[in-house]
Amino acid sequence: MKERLIVVLRHPFAPLLPWASVVVGLLVILFFVRDVGLSGVLATRERLEKEWVAMRQSLAQHREARKAQEDLSHVWALLPAERDFAPLALGISEEAKRDRVTMPALSYRTEPTFVANTSKGLLQGPMSGRYEDLRRFIHNVETADELLFIEDLELSRSGGAHDDTLTFTIKIATYLRADSGSPILSEAGR
């Protein structure tokens, strides 16, 4: 064995053997560092990227929730209060008189909704008048500052051949907020 080592050391490439062993040693160290040290760093990087994505999604959800809350507050401010429902019905009757529409028996009532602190106000009854007057009245109701919705409009009867008076049964709805409180979805609405 000793003789073999002497033959190898006398070979012309013998001065390169220490350098080759250094290169092989450095390669072993490089692979060790890459496998052990870099894998830990890569795992940490993956974990941080997942956390970053989760935080971005959470931030987007918070922004959407804040925007929805602002929108809800805006709509909530537009809703008439329950105590203003009777004056609202009176205002609709007055608007009908200004538009030369007769509403002899306008009834109003409230119904509960699935949103806490709100109710649905319904105004319904017959209305009579000429087509132009009825059309103007309906337009004024639909473009009013209050949130009013015409839920149903049904022709009850029309006048005779010489009479241009039409009679409709109308159902107008609005949503009312409680005098105190804010909108909260109840269990039935979720």
Disulfide bonds with the S-S distance in Angstrom:
none
